[in-house]
Amino acid sequence: MRYLFAAAGALAVAFTASAFAADASKSTAMREDYIRPPMPAGFQIVPTELEGPVFADSKGMTFYIWPYKTMRVGNAGDNENMSACDTKPTTETAGMMSPYPPGLVLPELDKRLSCAQVWPPAYASDTDKPVGNFSVITRSDGKKQWAFNKKALYTSILDKQPGDVMGATGRRERGDGPAEREPVGPAPNIPPGFAVITTAKGRLLLNDKNYSVYTYDKDQPNKSNCVGTCAEMWAPVIAPAAIQPTGEWSVVERAPGVRQWAFRKKPLYTSTQDTKTWSYQGSDTPGWRNVFTQVAPAFPQGFTVVDNEVGETLIGPNGRAVYFYTCGDDSKDQLACDHPAAPQAYRIAVCGGGSVEKCNQRWPYLQAAADAKSTSRSWTIMEIDPKTGHHATPGQAGAIRVWAFRDRPLFNFFGDTKPLDLYGNTWGEFNGKRNGFRAFVVRDDFFDAAN
C-alpha cells in the first residue's frame, strides 16, 4: 500500500460564491441536446444529471458498455461483438493487477453475484434485427444480446429508476485502475469542430483539439465585444463560411466574411494562454467562463469548496475535506466494490487493517444532520450500519445517516482538522485508485484525470 500525506499550504480559500456555484444552480434548466439516432423498438433516450443523455431500455434503465482495457497482466473488458460478462460467479483473483498473484480466494463467496447478475445483459430475441448502430451479438451461452457500435450493452442492478447512472461514470482517470464500465448515449448535438466530455463540473464543451472554449461576460447576445488585443488573447472560434445556424448554435458576424460560433447566443473563444487540453485556466480570468452543455447539480446546503494543491476540493458541513472511496476487485469480471451493497472486506482492510473499529475511527462516514435534505438525484442521504458498512435496515438501532454521492457514502479523514487539510488523499492501493480514498476534487483540470 502507498500512503501519501499531502502538505497543507498557506493557500487562499475560495468558497462556493463562485461562477461554478452560480452555474450549478441552473443545472435543472440546462439539458444537453443530442442527435436522435435510429433505435430498436422499446429503447429510449433519458436525460441524466451527470452524464447527459443516455440510452436506456424500455423501463428507462441506463445502458452501459465494458470497454476493453490492457491491464498490468492480461486484459479485461469486452472485445467487439463479444461479451466477457459471464453468468457464473468468479471465485478467485485474476492477477491482472501485479504484484498481486492470481488464485487468491475472493471475499464473501456465499454472497457473490455473477457478472451477469451485477450487469444484466440487454438480451435480444432471435428475431431482432440491427437498427442503425445497434446490432445483435451472440453470447458464449448462445443467447442474443444487443450491442452499440459493436460493444455489448448491459444495465446495472444499482439503477432503480429512469435517469439513474449509479452503475458507472463516463468520467475517466489516468493510471492504474479497474477495467470499468461506462454509460453510453447519443452523440451531442454539436457542429463539426467541437466535442463534449464528462467532468466533475458538468459536460464540458471543447474544440476538436480538445481545448476548452470560453464565453465573455461583456459580450451581448450574438454580439462579440472582444476585439483588438482582447481577440489576440482570446481567439474567436471561427465558423466555416457555408455553415448554417441550428438549434442552440448561432453565428456572429464579426466583420465582413468573418463568422464566429455562438452557443446559446454567447460567442465562443479559445484562450491562447491555455497550456493543456480541457482546461479551466481561462475561467481564472475575471469575466471569462468555461462552457458546459450541462452543468453538474449544485452541492447540498452546507458544502463548500476550497483551493489547495490538488485543485478545488469539496468541504463538508463539518468544515473538513470530503473523500470518496474507490474499489475494484481483481477478478476477471472486474466488479466494483465501492458500494454499500458490495463486500466491505476491501474497505475495512485498507482503512483499518481488517479492524472495523480502526476503520471507522480513521475514516469516519460524513454524517448528515437530522434536518439535512438531499437536493438532487446525485446527492442523497442513506442510512448505514457502521459495524458492517452495508445499508441499515429500516429502524435499525445504531444506524447513522450519511451523505452519499452517486449512491456511494462519503468520508472524512481523522488526520484532517482544517478545510485545507488533505492528509488522507490517495490513501490506499495504487494511489487509492484500486482500493482506497481520494479527495473529492471539483476542479480537476490539473488533477490526475483523463482528457
N, C-alpha and C positions, 0 to 999 in steps of 0.2 A: 504494500500500500504506500501511497505517496501522500504526505500531508503538506500543504502549502499554507503558511500563515502570512496573509498579505499585510504589509506595513501600512499603518494608518498615518496619512499625511495631513498637514495643515491645509486642507482643501476647502474651497468655498462650498457652502451648502445652497443648493438651488431647489426649492420645493415646487410643488405642482402648480403654482401660479405661473405656468409656462405655456408656451404655444402648444405643446403636446397635450396638456390638460384641456386647453380650450378646444383643440381638435377632437379629443376623445369624447367631449361632451356632445358632439354632433354625430357620434357613431351610429345611433339608431336611424338617422336620416340619410346617411351616406351608404349606399349599397353599390357594389361593383357591377357594372353592366357586363354582359357576356354575349358571345356568339352562340346562337341556337343551333346545335348540330342535330342531324337525324339520330333518333334513339329507338331502341326496341320498345315494343308496347309495354306500358307499365313503368318504364323508367322515367325519372323526372330530375329536375334541377332544383336544388334547395339552397337558399341563402344561409350563410353561417356568419357568426361574429368574428372569427379569427382567420378563417381560410377562404373567405369569399364564397362564391357559388360552387357547389359540389354536385356531382352525380349521385343519385340515390335510387333505391329500389321503390317498389310500389307502396311501401309503408313509409317512405321518406328517410330510410336509414342510409347513411353515407356510405359510398363505395370507397375502398382503399385498394392500393396495389402494394406489392412487396418487391421493391427494386433489387436487382441483383447487385451484390457487393462483394468485392475481394477483401477477405479478412486477413489477419496475420498468418493464419494457416488454413488454407482452403477458401471456399466461397459459400455464400448463403444468399437466399432470395430466389426469385423466380426467373428462369430463362424465358425467352419469348415463346409464347404458345404452350407453356408448361406451367404446372402448379407443383411446388415443393411442399405445400401445406397438407400434411397427412392427417388421416383420421385416427391414427394410433398414437397415444401419448408417448413422448420420449422419456427415457429413464436415466440417461447418463449425459455427462457433458461431452461436447464435440471436440474440444481442444482447439477451437479456432482463434481463441484469444491467448496466444502464448504470453507468459511462460506456463500457463495453466494446462495441465495434461488432459487428454480425453479419458473417458471411462469413469469419472467420479460420479457417484450417485447424486441425483438431483433431490432437493428437499421436498417434503410433503407429497411423496409419490401417490399416497392413497387419495389425495385430492387433486392431483394434477390433471388438467384437461389437455386434450389433444390440440394441435394447431388448428384443425378444422372446427373445433368447438369454440376456441377463442376468436377465430377469424372465419366465420361461416362462409363457405364459398357461395358465390352468386350462381346458383345452379340454373342451367338452361334445359329445355326439353329437347328430345331427339328431333323435333320438327322445327326448332328455332333456326332462323337464317341470319347471316350477318346483316347489320344495318350501319351504314356509314363506317366509322372507325371501330364499331363494336363487332366483335366476332365471337365464334363459339369454338372452344378448345375441348379436347378430351383429356380427362384426368387419368392418373395411373390406375384408378379403380374402375375405369370405363365410363364414369358419369360425365355429363356435359357441363361446361362452366362458361359463363360469359367472360370476355376479355375486352379491354380497351387498349387500342394501339399495341396489340399483341401481348398485353400484360393481364394476367388473371385478376378478376375482381372478387373482392370479399367485403363483408360487413364486419362490424365489431360488436361483441357482446356488451361492451361498455356504453354504447349509444342506446338511449332509451326513448328518444323522441326525435321527430324531424328537426334538423338543424344542429343536432349534437355531432361533434367531431372529437370525441373523447378517446378514440382508439389510437390516434397518432396525429402528428402535425406535419405540415409541409415545410416548416422551418428547419433548416439543416445546419449542422456544425461540422467543422473540420476535425480531423484526427480520429483516434481510435474510438470505437463505439459499436453498439449493436447494429445489425442489419435491420434497420427499422422500416416499418410500413409508412405509407403516406397517403393522404386523401387525394382523390382525383376528381377534376372538374372540367368544365368547358373552358375554352380559351377566352381570356378577357377581350372585351370589345374595344380594342385599341388600334390605331392606324399602324401601318408598317413603320418600323424605326423605333418602336417602343417595346418595353417589357414590364412585367409586374412580378414581384417576389413577395413572399410572406416574411415579415419581420415582427419583432416584438411590439412595434408601434402600429402595425397595420400592413395593408397591402400597398407596398411602396412602388411608385412609378419610376421607371428608368428609361434611358435611351437604349438604342440597340448595341451600345458598347458597355452596357451595364453601369453607366454613370448616372447619378441622381439628376433629376430635373427639379427646378425650383419655380416658385412664384414670388412676386414682388408686391408688398403691401401698398405701394404708392401707385401701382397700375390701376386703371379703371376697367370695367367690363369690356373685354375685347379691344382694349387700347393699351399700348405699351408706353410707359413714361421713362423707360430705361434707355437712354440714348447717350451718345458721346462716350466719355470714359467709362460710364456705367456699363455700356454694351461691350466694352473691351474686357471687363472682368466677368460679366455675366452674358455669355453668348446666347443670343436668341436661338431657339430651336426652329430651324427653317423648315417650312412646309413646301413640298415639291409643287411646281407650277401647275401640274394637272390635277392635284388633289382637291377633293370637294369636302366641305364641312359635313359632318354626320353625327347624329346623336349628341353626346356631351362634348364633342370636338368641333371647334370653330377655327377660323383662320383670320389672323390680324394682318392688315396691310401696313407694314412699317414704312415702306417707301414704294414708289412705282416698281413693280416687279419683285419686290422683296416681301415674302409672306412668312408669317410666324404662326406656329401652332399655339392654340389656347385650349385648355381643358377646363370645363365648367366655367367658361368665359374668362379664365385667368391666363394671360400669356405665359409661355413656358421658356425657361432658360436652363443652361448648364453653367456650372461655375468653373472658370479657368484655374481656380485655386484648389480644386479637389485633387487629392493625391492618390485616391484609391476608389475603386468601384463602390456602388451603393452606399454612399457616404451621407452623413448628416452634417458634415462640416459647414456647408453653405448656410444652414439654418442657424449657425452660431452668429452670423452677421445680422444685426437688427434689421427687421423689415423683410427678411427673406425666409421662405418656408419650403420644406420638402413637400412633395405632392403624393397624396395617397388616393387610390381609388376607393379605399375603405379604411377607416381607422379602427384601432382596437378599442374595446369598451373602456370606459372610464374606470379607474380604481374605486373600490368601495370607500365610503367616508372614513377618514382617519388615516388612510395610507398616503404616504408622501414619497418624494424622490430626492436623492442627494447625488451630487457629483463626487466621484472619487476615482481611484487609479484604474478601475476596470470599466468605467463608464458611468452611466446614470443608473443607480441601483435603487430598488424598492425598499422602503422603510415601513414597518408595520405600525399599527396604532400605539404599540408599546415603545416606540422610539428606537427599535433595533432592526438590523438588516433582516430581510426576508430571504429564505433559502428554499430551493426546491430539490427534490430527491430524484435521481436518475438511476434506473436499474434495468439491465437486460441479461437474462441468463445465457450461459454459454452452451446452449443446446443447439441441435441442428435446426430447430424451428425458431430460435431467437425470440422467445416470448419475453415481453416486458414484465418487470416485477416491481414497478414503481407505484402500483395502485393498491388501496387497502384490500381489495379482493384477491390480490396475488399473495404468494408466500412472503412472509416477513423475515425469514431467516437471513436473507441477504442484508437487509437494512440493519437488523439487530447486530449482525456480525461486524459491519463496517462502522457503526456508530457507537457500539457498546462492547465490542469484543465477545459477543454472544450473551451479554447480560442486558436484560430488558431494563433493569433499574439504571444502569450506567447509560444506556442509550437514551432514555427519557430525560436523564439529567444533563447529558451533553448536548442533545439535540431535541429540546422540548418542542412540542407542537405549538404553532401560533394560534393561541386560543382566541375565540371571538367573544366579545362582551355579550351579556344577556340580551341587550337591545340591538345588537348588530344585525344588519339585514344585507342580504346579497343584492347586487344591483344589475346583474346580467346573468346570462346562462354560463358564461365563462368563470365567473366568481361566485362561489357558493359557500355555504356553511354546512359541515357534516358532523355527525356525532361519531367519535372514535372510542374504542376500548383501549386505553393506553397500555394495558397488560398484554394485549395481543397485537395491536396495530391494525386490527380489522375493524370494519364498521360495527358500531354498537347496535344491539337490538333495541327496539323502542322501549323507553323507560328503564333501561339498564342502569343499575347502580354503579357509580364511579365513572360513567361515560363523560367525555369532555366535548364541548363544541369547538371546532377548529375551522380556520379558514382554509379554503381549497381553491386551486386554480386548475381548470380543465379536469376537475373531479379528482385531483391529487392533493393531499394535505400539504400545507406549507409549514416551515420550521424556523426556529431561531437557533443560534449557537451560544452555548453557555459562556464562551470567552468574550463575546461582544457586549459592551456596556454603553457605547455611544453610537449615534447614527452613522458615523464614518467608519466604524469598526467592521472589518470583514475577515476576521481571523479564521473563520471556518470555510472560506471559499476554496473550492476544488479539493475538498476533503474526500478521499476515497481512492478507488482503483482508476488508473488512467486519468488522473486529474478530475475524478468524480464523474467521468463520462460513462464508465461501465457500471459502477456501483458506488454512488457517493452523493455528496451535496455540493451545490453551487449557488452562488448569489443570484437572485432574480434581477437580471440586468435588463433595463428598459431600453437604454440606448446602446445598441450592440454593433455599431459600425466599426468600432475599434476593439470590440470583444472578439472572441475566437469563434466566429460564425461564418458559415459558407456564403459565397456570392451566389 
